[in-house]
Amino acid sequence: MIKNLQVTGAVLASALTLMAATPAVAADDVIRLGNLKLAHFAAVSYIKEIAPKCGIKVEERIFAKGLDVMQAMIAGELDVGATASEAAVSGRANKIPIYVVAGFATGGARLVARPDAGIKTVKDLKGKKVGVTRGSIQELLLAAELSQHGLTSADAPGKDVQLIYLSYPDLNAALLGKNLDAIMQTEPQASQALNKAFGVEVMKPYDTPVGSPVRTLVMTEKFYKDNRPQAEKFMRCFVEATKTFIDNKALAEKYVTQTVFKGQITADDFQDAIGNSPYSYDITAAHIQTTTDVMAKHGIGKMTSPPVATDWVKTDLLEAAKKSLNIK
């Protein structure tokens, strides 16, 4: 009996030793990703589909807007986030310890008007109600466009343009219901408005100093510094997922229309949306600095101390990943 207990104890001790020696793969290799449900954010979503072949597991959470991703990063709930540049800049200005590590799409905005509103140019917005999502890159682009054309704006009557803040889906509903005259909208909702004929394109707002805005992939400083092997794996996976979407348009279309949007958008909506927000990899400190400067000029993000882009735009992981996959 004692002998059997000794054997059992030895087996248990051996098992415990083996468990202790086994790497905590499940815990250490899970990368927490924050993302938005938008067509041009879908290559980032696709990372989780190919993550096992990259040697990682990715858990994705979907948020309503980029500022919500930043809030989750403050709370320590995410390692990586996909967001528009203005949310990243606001986050960094408010001391969130993040780095911009890549860009994953460009463009992604349209000024769309009701067909019967008589709006042909930005100047025609005077006296109109214009919808936009607060804390979005579209808000920054709208502010820059209005300023460029000498128009004032506020979310109450009394200025040249009255701003109405709504979520992306609600902007389309308000335009369809004729509660707004125009909207500065993201993709694919902007393309949906055009294809369903309750909106007409006034312009793509890329003639401001911001140019065509680049969406940002951000990492927490902790993940970037302390989990370097996992950060490197994630970045290679990001580059591979993005290359797949760029090279295989049919796969990208199917994934976005069926997996991300569950049939809520059509193939035409997808093609038009990506035509205005193509997938990409790159970003520069110069672009982020210009975005920061325009934000400061128009009071977007309420920054007391705008961050200096060269301090927190880190593209070394991206460059190494592209090199390893022979992508220029």
C-alpha positions in Angstrom: 0.0 0.0 0.0 2.7 2.4 1.0 4.7 1.3 -2.1 1.6 2.1 -4.3 1.3 5.5 -2.7 4.9 6.2 -3.3 4.5 5.3 -7.0 1.4 7.4 -7.2 3.2 10.3 -5.6 6.1 9.9 -7.9 3.8 10.0 -11.0 2.0 13.1 -9.6 5.3 14.8 -8.9 6.5 14.0 -12.4 3.3 15.3 -14.0 3.5 18.5 -12.0 7.1 19.0 -13.0 6.2 18.5 -16.7 3.3 21.0 -16.4 5.6 23.6 -14.9 8.2 23.0 -17.6 5.6 23.4 -20.4 5.5 26.9 -21.8 2.2 28.8 -21.0 1.4 28.9 -24.7 -2.3 29.5 -24.2 -1.8 32.5 -22.0 1.3 34.0 -23.5 0.4 33.6 -27.2 -3.1 35.1 -27.1 -3.0 38.6 -28.5 -6.0 40.8 -27.8 -7.0 42.9 -30.8 -9.5 45.8 -30.9 -11.1 46.6 -34.2 -14.0 48.3 -36.0 -16.6 46.8 -38.2 -15.7 48.6 -41.4 -14.8 47.4 -44.9 -11.3 48.8 -44.8 -10.6 47.3 -41.3 -11.4 43.8 -42.5 -7.8 42.7 -43.4 -7.0 43.3 -39.7 -9.9 41.1 -38.8 -8.5 38.4 -41.2 -5.4 38.1 -39.0 -7.4 36.0 -36.5 -8.3 33.6 -39.3 -4.6 32.8 -40.2 -3.2 33.4 -36.7 -2.6 29.7 -36.0 -0.2 29.4 -39.0 1.6 32.5 -37.6 2.1 30.7 -34.3 -0.3 32.9 -32.4 -3.9 33.2 -31.3 -5.8 36.4 -31.8 -8.9 37.4 -29.9 -10.8 40.2 -31.6 -13.2 42.6 -30.0 -15.3 45.0 -32.2 -15.9 48.6 -31.0 -18.1 51.3 -32.3 -15.3 53.8 -32.9 -11.6 54.3 -32.5 -11.9 56.3 -29.3 -13.5 53.2 -27.7 -10.5 51.2 -28.8 -8.3 53.7 -27.0 -10.4 53.4 -23.8 -10.0 49.6 -23.8 -6.2 50.1 -24.2 -6.3 52.5 -21.2 -8.0 49.7 -19.2 -5.3 47.2 -20.2 -7.8 45.1 -22.2 -6.0 45.1 -25.5 -2.5 44.6 -26.9 -3.1 45.9 -30.4 -5.8 48.2 -31.9 -6.9 49.3 -35.3 -8.2 52.8 -35.5 -8.2 56.0 -37.5 -5.2 58.3 -36.9 -7.0 61.0 -35.0 -8.1 58.5 -32.3 -4.5 57.3 -32.0 -3.2 60.9 -31.7 -5.9 61.7 -29.1 -4.9 58.6 -27.2 -1.2 59.4 -27.2 -1.9 63.1 -26.3 -3.9 61.8 -23.3 -0.9 59.7 -22.1 -2.0 56.3 -23.4 1.3 54.4 -23.8 0.9 53.3 -27.4 3.0 53.2 -30.6 1.8 53.5 -34.2 3.4 50.5 -35.9 1.7 50.3 -39.3 -0.9 51.8 -41.6 -3.6 49.4 -42.9 -5.8 51.5 -45.2 -6.1 54.9 -46.8 -9.0 57.2 -47.6 -12.3 56.0 -46.4 -14.4 59.1 -46.3 -17.0 60.8 -48.6 -19.1 63.9 -48.3 -22.6 62.6 -49.2 -25.7 64.7 -49.7 -29.4 64.1 -50.1 -30.2 64.1 -53.8 -32.8 66.8 -53.3 -30.7 69.1 -51.0 -29.1 71.1 -53.8 -25.5 70.5 -52.4 -22.9 70.4 -55.1 -19.9 71.8 -53.3 -18.7 72.3 -49.7 -19.8 76.0 -49.9 -23.4 74.7 -50.4 -23.3 73.3 -46.9 -24.0 76.8 -45.5 -27.3 76.8 -43.6 -27.5 73.0 -43.7 -27.5 70.2 -41.1 -24.5 67.9 -41.6 -24.0 64.6 -39.8 -20.7 63.2 -38.7 -19.5 60.7 -36.1 -17.8 62.4 -33.2 -14.2 61.3 -32.6 -13.8 60.0 -36.1 -11.3 60.9 -38.9 -14.4 62.1 -40.8 -15.0 64.7 -38.1 -11.4 66.0 -38.6 -11.8 66.1 -42.4 -15.1 67.9 -42.2 -13.6 70.5 -39.9 -10.7 71.0 -42.3 -13.0 71.3 -45.3 -15.3 73.8 -43.7 -12.4 75.9 -42.5 -10.9 75.8 -46.0 -14.1 77.2 -47.4 -14.6 79.9 -44.8 -17.5 78.2 -43.1 -18.1 78.0 -39.3 -19.8 75.1 -37.5 -21.2 73.9 -34.2 -23.5 71.3 -32.8 -26.1 74.0 -32.1 -27.8 76.5 -34.3 -26.1 79.9 -34.9 -23.1 78.9 -37.1 -22.9 78.5 -40.9 -23.3 74.7 -40.5 -25.1 72.8 -37.8 -23.3 69.6 -36.9 -25.3 66.5 -35.9 -23.3 63.8 -34.2 -24.4 60.2 -34.9 -22.9 56.7 -35.3 -22.0 55.5 -38.8 -25.2 53.4 -39.3 -27.4 56.2 -37.8 -25.9 58.7 -40.2 -27.3 56.7 -43.2 -30.6 56.3 -41.5 -30.9 60.0 -40.8 -30.0 60.9 -44.4 -32.5 58.4 -45.7 -35.1 59.8 -43.4 -34.3 63.3 -44.7 -33.4 64.5 -41.2 -30.0 65.6 -42.5 -28.9 67.5 -45.6 -25.5 65.8 -45.9 -23.1 63.5 -44.0 -19.4 63.0 -43.9 -19.4 59.3 -43.9 -17.1 56.3 -43.7 -17.0 53.2 -45.9 -18.9 51.0 -46.7 -21.8 53.1 -45.4 -21.0 55.9 -47.8 -21.0 53.6 -50.8 -24.3 52.0 -49.6 -25.9 55.5 -49.6 -24.8 56.0 -53.2 -25.8 52.5 -54.4 -29.2 52.7 -52.7 -29.7 56.2 -54.3 -30.6 58.0 -51.1 -27.3 59.9 -51.3 -25.1 61.5 -53.9 -21.4 62.1 -53.7 -20.3 65.7 -53.2 -16.6 65.0 -52.8 -13.9 62.8 -51.4 -12.3 65.1 -48.8 -8.7 64.6 -49.5 -7.6 68.1 -50.5 -6.9 69.3 -47.0 -3.4 69.2 -45.5 -4.2 65.7 -44.1 -4.5 64.4 -47.6 -5.8 60.9 -47.8 -5.9 59.7 -44.2 -4.0 56.6 -43.2 -5.7 54.2 -40.7 -3.3 53.2 -37.9 -2.4 49.9 -36.3 -1.3 50.7 -32.7 0.4 48.5 -30.1 0.7 49.2 -26.4 4.3 50.1 -25.4 4.2 47.1 -23.0 3.4 44.7 -25.8 5.9 46.2 -28.2 8.7 46.2 -25.6 8.0 43.2 -23.3 6.5 40.7 -25.8 8.8 41.3 -28.7 8.6 37.7 -30.2 4.8 37.9 -30.1 4.8 41.4 -31.5 7.0 40.3 -34.4 4.7 37.3 -35.1 1.7 39.5 -35.1 3.2 42.0 -37.5 4.2 39.3 -39.9 0.6 38.0 -39.7 -0.7 41.5 -40.4 1.4 41.8 -43.4 0.4 38.4 -44.7 -3.3 39.0 -44.1 -3.1 42.4 -45.9 -1.1 41.0 -48.8 -3.8 38.2 -49.1 -6.6 40.8 -49.3 -4.7 43.0 -51.8 -3.8 40.0 -54.1 -7.0 38.0 -53.7 -9.8 40.4 -54.2 -12.5 37.6 -54.5 -11.5 36.3 -51.1 -11.5 39.8 -49.6 -14.9 40.5 -51.0 -16.4 37.2 -49.7 -14.9 37.7 -46.2 -16.1 41.3 -45.9 -19.6 40.8 -47.4 -20.3 37.4 -45.8 -18.2 37.0 -42.7 -17.9 40.6 -41.4 -21.2 42.1 -42.6 -23.3 38.8 -42.8 -24.8 39.8 -46.2 -25.7 43.3 -45.1 -23.6 44.8 -47.9 -23.4 43.8 -51.5 -20.5 43.0 -53.7 -20.9 46.5 -55.4 -20.9 48.1 -51.9 -17.6 46.4 -51.2 -16.0 47.2 -54.5 -17.0 50.9 -54.2 -15.9 51.1 -50.6 -12.5 49.6 -51.2 -12.0 51.7 -54.3 -12.2 54.6 -51.8 -10.3 53.0 -49.0 -7.6 50.6 -50.4 -5.7 48.2 -48.1 -2.1 49.2 -47.4 0.8 48.6 -45.0 2.7 51.8 -44.6 2.6 54.9 -42.5 5.0 57.8 -41.8 5.8 60.0 -38.9 5.3 63.0 -41.2 1.7 62.0 -41.9 0.9 61.5 -38.2 2.5 64.9 -37.4 0.4 66.7 -40.1 -2.7 65.0 -38.7 -1.8 66.1 -35.2 -1.2 69.7 -36.4 -4.6 69.9 -38.1 -6.3 68.4 -35.1 -4.7 71.0 -32.9 -5.7 73.8 -35.3 -9.4 72.8 -35.2 -9.6 71.7 -31.6 -10.3 68.1 -32.4 -9.3 65.7 -29.6 -8.9 68.4 -26.9 -5.2 68.0 -26.7 -3.4 70.1 -24.1 0.0 68.9 -25.3 0.0 67.5 -28.9 2.4 64.5 -29.2 5.4 64.7 -31.4 5.0 61.9 -34.1 8.7 60.9 -34.2 8.4 59.9 -30.5 5.8 57.3 -31.0 5.6 56.2 -34.7 7.7 53.0 -34.7 7.8 51.1 -38.1 10.7 48.8 -37.4 8.5 45.7 -36.8 6.6 46.5 -40.1 9.8 46.9 -42.1 11.2 43.6 -40.8 8.0 41.8 -41.5 7.7 43.1 -45.0 11.4 42.2 -45.6 10.8 38.6 -44.3 7.9 38.2 -46.8 9.7 39.9 -49.7 7.3 42.8 -49.9 8.6 46.2 -50.9 
